[in-house]
C-alpha cells in the first residue's frame, strides 16, 4: 500500500501546471456494499482525453514523451496490480487543465488472505 500511495502522490506532483503550485487532496469514505473508497485529487495538467483513462494503467504506457516528463511508465501499472491483488478497483476521472482524481475501492475484508 505504501508503494501505491507513493506512486499516486509522485504523479500528482510530477504532472503539475508550470504556473500553479501543486495541490493534492486525499479523502476516503466507507460504504457497506462497496468497502473503502480513497480519492487522491490534484490540480495538475489532467488527461487530454478520458479515452486514455484505462490505457494509462497498462505497463510502459505513457501519454507524454520522456523528454517532457521523466519516468518509466510502470508506476500506474504497479498501482493497478496492487489494487487487483487486494480485490479492489482503481480508476481516474480527469479533464485537461483541470487536474485528475485517482480513486480506488478496497473491500472491507480480503477473501482468503486474512486481511481485513
N, C-alpha and C positions, 0 to 999 in steps of 0.2 A: 504494500500500500504506500510505503514511503516513496518508492520509485514512481508510482502513479502520480502522486501529488507533485513530486519534483518535476516530472516531465510536463505536466499541465501548467504549472506555475512558470517554468522556464519559457514555455511557448508564449504565455501571456505577456511576459516581459520582453521577449525577443521580437515579437511582431507588434510592437507599439508604433504609434504615429510619431514621426520625427518631431513635430511641433507641439506635442502634447505629452506631459508626464504620464507614465503608465499608471493605471489604477486597476486593482484586482479585488474583486469581492467574492467571498466564499460563503455559501449558506447551505443549510440542509433542512430536510423535512422528513417526517415519517408518516407513512400511510400503511394501515394494517394489511391491505391486499398486495401492495407493491413492495414494501420494505423502505429502505432508506434511499432518498434522492439527495445527491450532493451536486451543487452547481458551482462552477468556477467561471466567473464573468469578468471580461476585460473590456477596456475601451480602445483596443488596438485597431489594426487595419481591417480586420474581418476577412471573410471569404468573398471573392469576387463573383461567385455563383454558388448557390446552395446545391447545385447538382454535384459538386465536389465533396459534399458533406460526408459521404460514405467512403469515397476514394482516399481521403486523407488518412484513414486508419489502416491502409494497406502498406506493407513493408516497402521502403525505398520510394514511396510516392511523395513527391514534393510539388507544391503549387508555385514555388519561386525557385529560381536558379541558385546554385551555390554562391555565385558572386554577390547576390543580393542579401541572403541570409545564410549564415553558417549552419551546418547540421548534417546529420547522416540520413535523415528521412525514415528513421525507425522509432522515434520517440512515441508517436501516437499509436503505432502498431504494437509497441510494448504495452501501452495503456490498454488497448483493446484485449490483448492476451491476458493481462492481469484481471480485468473485469470479467472476461469469459470464464476464467478458472474459478472465479468466485460466484459463478452462476448469475451474473448480472448483465447489464447492457450499458452502452455508452453511446452518446450522440452529441451533435453540435448544432446550435442554431446561430446563424450569423448573417450579417449584411455587410457588404463592402463599405468601409469607412465608419462602421458603427460598432465594431468590436465583435466578440464572439462569446457565447456561453456554452461551455462544455459541461454536460450533465451526465452523471452515471447513477444507475439504480442498483442497489445491492439488496438481496433478500435478507430478512431478519435472521434466518437460520440457513446455514450452508448444509445442503444434503450430504450425508455420508462422511464428512471430514471432521466433525466435532466442533467446527467454528460456529459461533452464534448462540 
